[in-house]
Amino acid sequence: MKYKYFLYITFFSLSCLIACGPSTTQNQMSESSEDSSDEEAEEDKSQRPSPPRSSTANVGGVNVSIDYSSPAVKGRKIFGELEPYGKVWRTGANEATIFSVDDSVKVNGEILPKGQYALFTIPTETDWTVIFNMEPNQWGAYNYDPSLDQLKLTVTPELGSEPMERLSFDITEDGRLQFAWESVKFSLTIEPAQ
């Protein structure tokens, strides 16, 4: 009797494994690989139409960096159309552009404490407002909160001699933060606060 019971349990277990096991395992493997491919696609930001870029420099002993996404012109009119005048702009694409300093600096002569900032601008036809906002981790400017602005500056942009297809920021060792896209460019001076 015990032998028959043992055979019955063994047969039932094997039947269940054959009938249920492989499909469950395949589903779990399939779901697992889909999850990892979604994560890889999300983490592989280089495949975006506006890929990530960065620029870093040591300016007078202060590490300065900017991380941004670089959209392309693609034959469009950018300023005044794609990016309307008078509206807060993330000054890039995707996530907000992040400006970081590991010590306090002066930007165009104004103090900016050490930290990470979302860099926004408000373009107009004659001048631009450059904003360093204390909430760096946000998507675009959709949740921009002016009460978190640490520093606002006004700059007068120039028309570049050659149009820039991709938006570009560059930080130079002599303390310049340079912006260029389409035919517009501007720069800010950066120096240690002390």
Secondary structure, DSSP 4 states (H G I P E B T S, - for coil): -HHHHHHHHHHHHHHHHHHHHHHHHHHHHHHHHHHHHHHHHHH-GGGSSS-EEEEEEEETTEEEEEEEE--B-TT--TBTTTB-TTS-B-SSSSBPEEEEESS-EEETTEEE-SEEEEEEEEE-SS-EEEEEES--S-BTTTT--GGGEEEEEEE--EEEEEEEEEEEEEE-TTSEEEEEEEEEEEEEEEEE--
